[in-house]
Amino acid sequence: MPLHPADLLPAYDLETRINLEYPGMRRDVLRGPDGAPKLVRFVRPAPERSFVNFHRLDDAEVDDAITAEMAFITENQLSYEWKVHGHDSPAGLGERLLAHGWKAQDPDAVMALDLNNAPAALLEPVTADVRAITTREGLSDVIQVMTAVWGGNFDWITRRLGDHLEIPGYLDVYVAYADGAPACAAWVYFLPGSQFASLWGGSTLAHLRGQGLYTAELAARVQAARARGYRYLTIDAGDMSGPIVARHGFEALTTAISYNWPPET
């Protein structure tokens, strides 16, 4: 059966954006007069990025809310991201952030798979050389892949994912190998007290794409989530991953665009 975004989005917002607890970060919930969350932010020291994960604002208060967040960022010397989803209110908040000087990143399609209806191909034994990474030291293979695919500095993986691997049942990390060398890296978070698990990474060396390594890691993560009793898998899918996961039953739930402040970060 197809997903019905209008039915699933309230649970998605509540369990993955409002009630989410993120290890190593302070969670601030700013509430309106009725006690309902108006803005949820997660804060950690720079250079790691803090972020707004949820907002429900009245149109008349948007500019004041943006100005207040910018003052908060400056006062605390933070690197910051404000994530805007396509179903958020008010519409047009992204344009207001741009008007205040924020920088937009490329949009993602937020997609979901109902694990009760996972395609049989993702439930078959994984035959590719996909290995679970369980130690901080093993994350060097993840960094090797991510750096080769995207460039830049991925040293934060050792710290952040290494810390998260030490939390029982919270994170699984996988690397697929080709001829014994790291070729594809991906991970999956299992959100406590939620029916959602979330996919991240999913990067394959350019010359090894089209050989099924991404799909093999997708299958490994699907099977891990089902084994833990999760109902849905979500992914913020870009241009490369979106068509692949769509072929394997993922459906569009909403969209997401991240806006950065300061704009040069």
VEXDREN-2710 file (C-alpha; in Angstrom, 1 decimal):
% VEXDREN-2710
k/r/px/py/pz
1/MET/0.0/0.0/0.0
2/PRO/1.3/3.5/-0.8
3/LEU/2.2/5.9/2.0
4/HIS/-0.1/8.8/2.7
5/PRO/2.0/11.8/3.6
6/ALA/-0.8/13.7/5.2
7/ASP/-1.3/10.8/7.6
8/LEU/2.4/10.1/8.3
9/LEU/3.8/13.7/8.5
10/PRO/2.4/14.5/12.0
11/ALA/4.2/11.4/13.5
12/TYR/7.3/12.2/11.4
13/ASP/7.4/15.7/12.9
14/LEU/6.7/14.6/16.4
15/GLU/9.1/11.7/16.5
16/THR/12.0/12.9/14.4
17/ARG/11.9/16.7/14.8
18/ILE/10.2/17.7/18.0
19/ASN/10.8/14.9/20.5
20/LEU/14.2/13.9/19.1
21/GLU/17.0/13.7/21.7
22/TYR/20.4/14.1/20.0
23/PRO/23.4/12.9/22.1
24/GLY/25.9/15.5/22.9
25/MET/23.6/18.4/22.1
26/ARG/21.4/20.7/24.2
27/ARG/17.8/20.7/23.0
28/ASP/15.9/24.0/23.3
29/VAL/12.1/24.0/22.8
30/LEU/10.6/27.5/22.4
31/ARG/6.9/27.4/23.1
32/GLY/4.0/29.7/22.2
33/PRO/1.3/30.9/24.7
34/ASP/-0.6/27.7/24.2
35/GLY/2.4/25.6/25.2
36/ALA/2.8/24.1/21.7
37/PRO/6.4/24.0/20.3
38/LYS/7.1/26.9/18.0
39/LEU/10.8/26.3/17.4
40/VAL/13.1/23.4/18.4
41/ARG/16.9/23.9/18.2
42/PHE/19.8/21.7/19.0
43/VAL/23.0/23.4/20.2
44/ARG/26.6/22.3/20.4
45/PRO/29.9/24.3/20.3
46/ALA/31.4/25.4/17.0
47/PRO/32.9/24.2/14.7
48/GLU/30.2/21.5/14.9
49/ARG/27.0/22.8/13.6
50/SER/23.9/23.7/15.7
51/PHE/20.5/23.6/14.0
52/VAL/16.8/24.4/14.0
53/ASN/15.1/21.1/13.5
54/PHE/11.4/22.2/13.7
55/HIS/9.4/25.4/13.5
56/ARG/5.7/26.4/13.4
57/LEU/5.5/30.1/13.2
58/ASP/2.8/32.7/12.5
59/ASP/3.6/34.7/9.4
60/ALA/3.7/38.0/11.3
61/GLU/6.4/36.7/13.7
62/VAL/8.8/35.1/11.2
63/ASP/11.2/38.1/10.8
64/ASP/11.4/38.6/14.5
65/ALA/12.1/34.9/15.0
66/ILE/14.9/34.9/12.4
67/THR/16.4/38.0/13.9
68/ALA/16.3/36.4/17.4
69/GLU/18.1/33.3/16.1
70/MET/20.7/35.3/14.4
71/ALA/21.4/37.2/17.7
72/PHE/21.5/33.9/19.5
73/ILE/24.0/32.5/17.0
74/THR/26.2/35.6/17.3
75/GLU/26.1/35.7/21.1
76/ASN/27.1/32.0/21.3
77/GLN/29.5/32.1/18.4
78/LEU/27.8/29.2/16.6
79/SER/27.9/27.6/13.2
80/TYR/24.2/27.2/12.4
81/GLU/21.7/25.5/10.1
82/TRP/17.9/26.1/9.8
83/LYS/16.2/23.2/8.1
84/VAL/12.9/24.1/6.3
85/HIS/10.6/21.3/5.2
86/GLY/8.1/21.7/2.4
87/HIS/5.1/21.2/4.7
88/ASP/6.2/23.7/7.4
89/SER/4.4/26.9/8.1
90/PRO/4.5/29.5/7.2
91/ALA/5.1/28.9/3.5
92/GLY/7.9/31.1/2.2
93/LEU/10.1/30.9/5.3
94/GLY/13.0/29.9/3.1
95/GLU/12.7/33.1/1.1
96/ARG/12.6/35.1/4.3
97/LEU/15.8/33.5/5.5
98/LEU/17.4/34.3/2.1
99/ALA/16.3/37.9/2.5
100/HIS/18.1/38.0/5.9
101/GLY/21.3/36.8/4.2
102/TRP/21.2/33.1/4.9
103/LYS/22.6/30.7/2.3
104/ALA/20.5/27.8/0.9
105/GLN/21.9/24.4/0.3
106/ASP/20.7/22.0/-2.4
107/PRO/17.2/20.7/-1.7
108/ASP/16.6/17.1/-0.7
109/ALA/13.5/14.9/-1.1
110/VAL/12.5/13.4/2.2
111/MET/11.4/9.9/1.3
112/ALA/10.1/7.0/3.4
113/LEU/9.8/3.3/3.2
114/ASP/7.1/1.3/5.1
115/LEU/9.2/-1.6/6.3
116/ASN/6.0/-3.7/6.5
117/ASN/5.9/-3.4/2.7
118/ALA/9.7/-3.6/2.0
119/PRO/10.4/-5.2/-1.4
120/ALA/11.6/-8.7/-1.4
121/ALA/14.9/-7.8/-3.0
122/LEU/15.9/-5.8/0.1
123/LEU/15.1/-8.7/2.4
124/GLU/17.4/-11.3/0.6
125/PRO/20.8/-12.1/2.1
126/VAL/23.4/-9.5/1.2
127/THR/26.0/-11.2/-1.0
128/ALA/28.3/-8.2/-1.5
129/ASP/31.2/-7.6/0.8
130/VAL/29.4/-5.4/3.3
131/ARG/30.9/-5.1/6.7
132/ALA/29.5/-3.5/9.9
133/ILE/31.9/-1.0/11.4
134/THR/31.7/-1.3/15.2
135/THR/34.8/0.6/16.4
136/ARG/36.0/4.2/16.2
137/GLU/39.2/3.0/14.5
138/GLY/37.1/1.3/11.8
139/LEU/35.6/4.6/10.8
140/SER/38.7/5.5/8.9
141/ASP/37.3/3.5/6.0
142/VAL/34.2/5.6/6.1
143/ILE/36.2/8.8/6.0
144/GLN/38.3/7.4/3.1
145/VAL/35.1/6.9/1.0
146/MET/33.4/10.1/2.0
147/THR/36.5/12.2/1.3
148/ALA/37.0/10.6/-2.1
149/VAL/33.4/11.1/-3.1
150/TRP/32.8/14.6/-1.8
151/GLY/36.1/16.2/-0.9
152/GLY/36.5/18.4/2.2
153/ASN/37.2/17.3/5.7
154/PHE/35.3/14.4/7.3
155/ASP/37.3/14.1/10.5
156/TRP/34.2/14.8/12.4
157/ILE/33.0/11.3/11.6
158/THR/35.6/9.8/14.0
159/ARG/34.3/12.0/16.8
160/ARG/30.6/12.1/16.2
161/LEU/29.9/8.6/14.8
162/GLY/32.5/7.1/17.1
163/ASP/30.7/8.5/20.1
164/HIS/27.3/7.3/18.8
165/LEU/28.6/3.8/18.2
166/GLU/29.2/3.6/21.9
167/ILE/25.5/4.1/22.6
168/PRO/23.9/0.6/22.4
169/GLY/21.4/0.2/19.6
170/TYR/21.6/3.7/18.4
171/LEU/23.8/3.6/15.2
172/ASP/24.8/1.0/12.6
173/VAL/27.6/1.9/10.2
174/TYR/28.4/-0.1/7.1
175/VAL/31.2/-0.1/4.5
176/ALA/31.0/-2.1/1.2
177/TYR/34.4/-3.3/-0.1
178/ALA/35.5/-4.0/-3.7
179/ASP/38.6/-6.2/-4.0
180/GLY/39.2/-5.6/-0.3
181/ALA/39.2/-1.8/-0.5
182/PRO/36.5/0.6/0.9
183/ALA/34.1/1.5/-1.9
184/CYS/30.8/2.6/-0.3
185/ALA/29.9/3.9/3.1
186/ALA/26.5/4.4/4.8
187/TRP/24.9/4.4/8.2
188/VAL/21.5/4.3/9.9
189/TYR/20.3/5.8/13.1
190/PHE/17.6/4.1/15.2
191/LEU/15.7/6.8/17.0
192/PRO/14.8/5.8/20.5
193/GLY/11.1/5.8/21.3
194/SER/10.2/6.2/17.7
195/GLN/8.9/4.1/14.8
196/PHE/11.4/5.8/12.5
197/ALA/15.0/5.0/11.6
198/SER/16.9/7.3/9.4
199/LEU/19.5/6.7/6.6
200/TRP/22.6/8.7/6.1
201/GLY/25.8/8.6/4.1
202/GLY/25.2/6.2/1.1
203/SER/28.2/7.3/-0.9
204/THR/30.0/5.2/-3.5
205/LEU/33.3/5.8/-5.3
206/ALA/32.5/7.1/-8.8
207/HIS/34.3/4.4/-10.7
208/LEU/32.4/1.7/-8.8
209/ARG/28.9/3.0/-9.1
210/GLY/26.3/0.8/-10.9
211/GLN/27.6/-2.4/-9.4
212/GLY/25.0/-2.7/-6.7
213/LEU/27.1/-1.6/-3.7
214/TYR/24.7/1.1/-2.6
215/THR/21.7/-1.3/-2.9
216/ALA/23.6/-3.9/-0.9
217/GLU/24.1/-1.4/1.9
218/LEU/20.5/-0.3/1.6
219/ALA/19.4/-3.9/2.1
220/ALA/21.7/-4.3/5.1
221/ARG/20.1/-1.2/6.8
222/VAL/16.6/-2.2/5.9
223/GLN/17.1/-5.6/7.5
224/ALA/18.7/-4.1/10.6
225/ALA/15.8/-1.7/11.1
226/ARG/13.2/-4.5/10.6
227/ALA/15.1/-6.7/13.1
228/ARG/14.8/-3.9/15.7
229/GLY/11.1/-3.5/15.1
230/TYR/11.1/-0.1/13.3
231/ARG/8.2/0.6/11.0
232/TYR/9.6/3.3/8.7
233/LEU/12.9/4.2/7.2
234/THR/13.5/7.8/6.1
235/ILE/16.1/9.4/4.0
236/ASP/16.9/13.0/2.9
237/ALA/17.7/12.0/-0.7
238/GLY/19.7/14.0/-3.2
239/ASP/19.8/13.7/-6.9
240/MET/21.9/10.5/-6.9
241/SER/20.2/8.6/-4.1
242/GLY/16.6/9.6/-4.8
243/PRO/16.1/7.5/-8.0
244/ILE/17.8/4.5/-6.4
245/VAL/15.7/4.4/-3.3
246/ALA/12.6/5.1/-5.3
247/ARG/13.2/2.0/-7.3
248/HIS/13.2/0.1/-4.0
249/GLY/9.9/1.3/-2.7
250/PHE/10.7/4.6/-1.0
251/GLU/8.0/7.3/-1.5
252/ALA/8.1/11.1/-1.3
253/LEU/7.1/12.4/2.1
254/THR/8.1/16.1/1.9
255/THR/11.1/18.2/0.9
256/ALA/13.9/19.8/2.9
257/ILE/16.3/22.6/2.4
258/SER/19.0/23.7/4.8
259/TYR/19.9/27.3/5.2
260/ASN/23.3/28.2/6.8
261/TRP/24.4/31.1/9.0
262/PRO/26.9/32.6/8.8
263/PRO/26.4/32.2/5.0
264/GLU/30.0/31.3/4.3
265/THR/29.8/28.1/6.4
END
